[in-house]
Amino acid sequence: MSSTPHDTGDYLAKRQLRTGAAGWVLLAGLGVSYVISGDYSGWNFGLAEGGFGGLLLAGIVIAAMYFAMVLGMAELSSALPTAGGGYTFARRALGPWGGFATGTAILLEYAIAPAAIATFIGAYVESLNLFGITDGWWVYLVVYVLFIGIHLSGAGEALKAMFVITAIAVVGLVVFAVAAIPLFDPANLTDIPPTDAAGASEFLPFGAIGIWAAVPFAIWFFLAVEGVPLAAEEASEPERNVPRGIVVSMLILLVTGAVVLVLSTGALGAEALSESGNPLVEALGSGAAATVVNYIGLAGLVASFFSIMYAYSRQTFALSRAGYLPRALSVTNSRKAPTLALIVPGVIGFLLSLTGQGAMLLNMAVFGAAVSYVLMMVSHIVLRRREPDMPRPYNTPGGVWTTGFALVVAVISVIATFLVDSVAALWTLGAFAVFMAYFAFYSRHRLVANAPDEEFAALAEAEKELG
C-alpha cells in the first residue's frame, strides 16, 4: 500500500469544488430530493412481496434503521466534513480497503438508482402521452443529457434548481393526500388473498417471510438520504449545517412515506397497486387530481434523478481525487463542477436504463446501499471505540447502541436483496468484486497522500503514534 504526494499545488488546484454554496435549508432540500421519487414509484412493488402488512412492518423497521443511521452519519459528517461522505468515514475507521469498499458500494447505489428512476420517468411520460412518446429510451437519453448539462453549470445553481423541483414534488404529495382521503377504504389494504406460506393471513398474505422480502422496497422510501454529507465541501459551516440538514430531511421523509403507503393502498387496493408503474396516479383514478399528480409526479422523479446525479458525481470525484479511481475523473471545470465524474457514471446509468427493468435496477441499487450502510455503521462504532477524543461537534444520541441497531438491520437488508432477485444482487456483487480487484492490483499503489481524505487518515495515524 503506497500513498504519495502528487503535484501538491497544481494537482488539487484542478480539483476544487465551490465552497459555501449551501446552508442547512438547501441541504435538507437535497436530502428530500434524493428520495422523493421513492414516494411516487417503486415502493409499491413491495406489495407483491409482502402485501400491505408485510410492507408496512418492513417500512417501520427500515424507517427506524434510517433514522438511527442518519444520526450516526450526522456525527461523522460533523467530524469529517469532506465530499467523500461515507467513504471518508470508512477510510478513517477501516483503512484504505474499507474506505474504498464503502465508496464503491455507495457509487454502485448512486450510479444505478438514476437508471431505475429513468425507467419510472419513462412510464410517467408515456402515461401522459407527452410528445406522442411510446418508447422510453428517448426519455432516458434526454434526462441524462439535460441534467448532466445543468450540473456542469455549478453546484450553487444545481442545488437551487433541485430545491425548487423538490418543493413542487412535495406540493404534489399534498395534493395527492387531499384527493386520496375520500377514496380510502380499509378493506383495500388487505385485498391480496392469503397464500399457503407459513403464518399467512389477510394482513400478511405471504406470511412472515413476506416482511423480509418487502425490505428492499421499504428502503426505496429513504434510499440515498445518506448522501447529504457528500455536499460537505460545498456547504457553509458544514460541521453544523450538514447534521441539521440530514436530520430534518429524514423527518420530512418519515411523514411523506407513511402518507403515501397508507393512502394509495387504501384508495386503489394492494393487489392492483402492486404492479403499477405510476401508483399515485392510478390510486386517484382519472380525475383532475390524478392529472395534476401525474404531472407533478414527474417533477418528483426528476428531483431524485437530478440530485442522485449530484451524489454520484461527488462520490466519484472524492475517490478519484485520492487516487482510488482514475485521477482524470476528479478534474473540475471553470464552474468548479467535476466534468468526467458527471459524464462517465451517467453514460453507464443510461446504458443500464435501456434494459427498462425498473424493479431489477431498484434491487441492484438497494444492494449497493445496504452494503454501504453496514460499512458506515461499523465505521461509526470503530471510531467511537478507537478515537473517543476526536472532535465531534454533533454527537449521536445513544452512541454505538443507535448505530449498532442500524448495523443489524442493514445486514438483514443485504440478505433480503437476494430473496427478491438473486440475479440482480449477484450482478451487483460481481461489479463490486471488479472494483475491488482494480484496487487490489492497481490503484492502492497510486493513492494521493495530500488528498483531504488521505490527510485525515494520516493525521489520525500520526496522533496515534504520538499518543
N, C-alpha and C positions, 0 to 999 in steps of 0.2 A: 504494500500500500504506500503510495507516494503522494505528497501534496506540496507543490512548489509555487512560489510567486510567479506570476505570468504578466510581464509588461505592466508592472504595477500601476503606473499613471494612465497610460493610453488605453489599456485593456478595460478598466472599469469605466473610464470616461465614455466609452462607446456603449455602455450597458447601464444607463441611468434611467430610472423612472421619474415621473413628475411627483415631487413631494407636496404634501399639504393639499391634495385635491379633494379630500373628503372628510367631513365631520361624522359624528355618530348617526345623524339622521340619514345621510346618504348611505352609510354602511348598513344600517338597519334595512333600508330600502333594497340594498344589494342582496342581503340575506333572504328577504322575502322574494325578490325577483328570481334568485337561483331556483326556488322551489315551486313557485306559484303555478307553473304548468302542471305540476302533480295534482293540483286540485281540479284541473279541467279535464284531465285524461290520464289513463294508465293505471291508476289505483284500482279502478273498477274490475280489472281482470282478476283481482284477488277474490272477488265474489265467486268466481268459478272454481277457486281452490278451497275456500273455507266457508262459503256462504256469508251472510251478514254477521252472524255471531262469531265465526272464525276470524273474519277480517276486523271486526270491532275489537275483539280481545287481543289480536296481534297488534292492532293500532295502539291500544293502551300501553302495551309493553314497549313497543318501539318508540312511542312518544316519550315515555319515561327514560328510555335509553338515550334518546337525542338530547333531552333536557339535561341529563347528567353529563353527557359528553360535551355539550357546549359550555357548561360551567367549568369543566376541566380545560377546555380549549381557551376559554376566556383568561384563565390564569396563565397558561403557556404563552398566549399571544401578548399578554402584558409584559411578560418577562423576556420574550424573544421576538420582538416585532420586526419581521422581515417578510419579503414576498414569498418565501418558501413555505410558509404555513406549517402544515403537518410534517413535511419533510424536514424543516428546520428543527422542529421539536424532537423528532426521532433521531436526527443527526447528532444532537447534543446528548441524548439519552442512550442511544443504542449504537453509536458509531456510524461509519460510512455505509456499511452493509445495511443496517437497519434504516438509516436515513434514505438511502436510495430505494429500498424495498417499499417504504412508505410513500415516497414521492411517485414511484411507478404505479402503485395501486391507485393513488389519487388521480394521476394522469390518465390511467385507463378509464376511471369513472367519468372524468370530465371530457375526455375525447369521445366516448361512446354515448353518453347521455344526450348531447345535442343531436346525434344521429337518430335516436329514438324519438326525440321531440320533433324533429323534422318530419318524421312519418305521421305524427299526430297533427302537425300543421297542415300537411297534405290532405289528411282526412277532413279537417275543418274547411279547407278551401274548396274541396270537392263537394262537400255538403252544402256550401253556399253557392255553388255553381259560378264562382268568380272567374271571369275571363273565359268561360267555357272550358276550364282545365279539367281533364278527366284522368290525366296521367301525372302522378305525384312528383316524378323526378324533376320536372321543370321547377316546381315549387322548392324542392330541396336545393337545387342549384342557385336559385335566386336568393334565398335567405342566407345561404352561406356567403355568397359573393357580396351581397349588400351589407351584411353586418360585420364581416371582416373589414370592409372598407370604412365603416363608421368607427370601428375600434382603432384603426390605423390613424385616425384623426386626433387621438389622445385620450387619456384616462378621464380627465375632467369632463369633457364633452360626452364621452360614453356613459359615465356614471349618471350624469344628469338626464340623458335621454332614457336610460334604464329606469330611473326613478319615476319619470312621467309615465312610461309604459306600464310600470308596475302599479302605480296609483289607479290607472284606468282598469287594470285587471282586477284589483280589489273592489272597485265600484261594481264591476260585473258580477262578482260573487255576492255582493249585497242585493243587486237586482235579482239574481237567481234565488236567493233565500226568501225574499219577499214574495216572489211568484210561486215558489215551491210549497210554501206553508199550506195554502188552501188545498193542494193536491195530495198532501201527506196522508197515507193510510198505514197504520201499524202492521196490518196483515201483509202488506207488500214486502216488509223487511224479511219475512221468513217464508217466501213462496217457492223456494227451492225444495223439492221433495227430499226427505232423508234417504241416504244410501244405506248400504248394509255395513258400512265402516264401523269400527269399534267406537262406541259412545255416541253414535249418530242420533240426532234429534231434530226437531224443527229449527231450533236455534243454531245447532251445529250439524248441518246436513251431511257434512263429510267427516264427522267425528272429531276427536281431539287432534288427529294428525293434520286436519284442515287448518287449525290455528297456525301450526308451524309452516305449512305450505303457503299461507297467506302473508307471511312475514316480509318477503321481498316487495310485495305490492304495498304493504303498510309503510315500508321505507320510502316509497315514492312520494308520500305526503311531506317528507322532510329532506329528501336526498339533496345534498350539496349545500345545505345551510352552513356546514362546517367550513365552507370556502371563504367566509368573511375575512379571516386572518390573512388571506392572500393579498388583501389590499393594504396591509400594514405599512409598506414603504410609501404608499401614496396617500396615507391618511394624516390628518393633523392630530398631534398628541396621540399617537397610536396606542400607547400603554393605557390610556384612559378611554379612548373612543372605540377601539376595536372590541373590548369586552362588552361595553354597553350596547354597541350595535348588534352583536351576535345574540345576546340575551333577549333584547327587545324583538328582534326578528323571530326568534323561536316562540315567544309568547303569542305573537300575531298568528303564526302558522298553526299553533295548537288550536286556536279558535276556528280558523278557516277550514282545517282538515275535519274537525268534528262536525261542523255545519254541513259540509259537502257530503260526507259519508252518510249521515242520518237522513237528511232531507231528500237527496237524489234517489237513494234506495227506497225510501218510503213513498216517493212520488211515482216511480215507474215500476219498481219491483226488482228484487235481486237477480232473478233469472234473466230477465230481458237486459238489465244493465250490465251483466257480466260479459257481454260480447260487444258492447258499444264502443265505437271509435270516438264519439263525442257525447259522453254520458249526461252532462248537464243539460245539453240541448234536447236530447231525446226524453229526458225526465220531464221537461216542461211541455212537450208536445209541439204543436205547430203555430202557436200564437205569437203575438208581437214580442212578448218577453223572451220567447225562445230565440227569435231572430236577433234580438239585442244581445243576448248572452252568447249566441253563436259568433257574432262579430267581435264582441269583447273577449270571448274565449280565445280567439285568435291572437289578441293582444297579450293574453296571459301566457300562451305558448311561446310567443315571440319574446316576451320578457325573460323567460327562463333560458331560451335558446341563446339570446343575446348575452345574458350575464354569465352563463356557464362558459361561453366562448372566452369571456374575460378571464375566468378562473383557469381554464386550461392554458391560456397564454402565459399567465403569471407563474404557474407551476412549471411549465416548460422553460420559461425564462430563468427561474431560480436554479433549476437542475443544470441547465446549460451554462449559466454564468459560473457555477462552481466546477464545471468540467465533467459532470456525470453524464450529460448528453453532449452531442457535438456543439462546440462553442459558438458557431455561427448562428445558432438558434436564439441566442440572447442579445444580439446586436439590435439596438433601438434606433428608430428614425428621428427626424428633426422634431417630431411632436412627442418624443420620449415614449413611443409605443414599440414593443418588440415585434418587428415585422415577420420574420420567419416563424416565431413562436405562435403567431396567429394563423399564418397560412398553412404550415405543414400539418398540424393536427386537424385543421379544417378540411384539407383535402382528404385525409384518411376518414374523417367523420362522414363526409359527403359520399365516399365510396361505400361505406357501411350502410348509409341510409338507403342506397339503391336496392338493398335486399327487401325493403318495405316491411320488415318483420319487427314492428314496434315492441311487441311483448318480449321477443327474444333479446333485442338490444337493451331493453329495460333491465332484464335479468343480468345481462353481462355488466352493465353499469353498476348495478347493485352489488355484484360480486366484488368488483374493484373497491367500491365504497366500504363494504363490510370488512374487507381485509385491512384497509387503511385505518378503520376505526379501532380494530384490535391493536394495531401497532401504536396508534396515537395514545390510546388509554394506557398501554404498557409504558409508554414514554413518560406520561404524567406520573405514574406510580414510581418509576425508577428515579426520576428527578426529585420527587418528594423525599425518597429514602436516601439517595446519594448526595443530593445538593440541597439540604434543608435551608441553608442560609442564602441561596440565590435570591436576589431582589425580585419580589413579586408584588407589583402594585395592586393586583387583584388576587384574592385567594379563593379557591373553590370551596363553597360550603360543604362540609362533610369530608373534605380532603380525599384520601385514597379510597374511602368507602364508596364515595359517589362514583368515581371513575372505575372502581372495581366492579360495581354493578353494571355500568355501561360495557365494560370489557366482557363480562359473561354473556350478555345479550348479543354483543357483536359476534362472538364466536358462534352462538346459536344461529345467527343470521347468515354467516358464511355457509354453514351446513345446509340451511334452508334453500339456498340458491340451487343446490344440487337436487333437492326434492322437486323443484318446479321445472327446471330444464337443465338436466345434467350436461347436455351437449354444449349449451351456451356457457355454462360455468367452466367446462373443461377447455373450451376455446379461449376464454379469458385467462384461465390459469396457464395455458400454453403461451399466450402473449406475454404474460408476466415472467415466465421462465426465460423467454428470449431476451427480455430486457436485463434480467439478472445475469444471463450468460455474457451479454455485451459488457456489463460492468466487471464481471469476473475476469474476462480475458483482455479487456482493453481500457475502459475509462477509469478504473480505480488506480491505474498507474499515471493518470494525467489530470488529477484534481488540481484546482486553483486555490492555493493557500490563502490568498488575500481576498477571496470572495467572502461576503459577510457571514454566510452560514459556516464556512470553514474557520473563520476567525473566532466566531462564538465558541466553537468546539476547541480550538487551540487555546483560547483564553481559559476555558474550563480545565483543560489538562494542565496548564501552567499553574493555575491556582491550586490544583490538587497536589502537584509536586511541592509547591511552597508550603502547603498546609501540612 
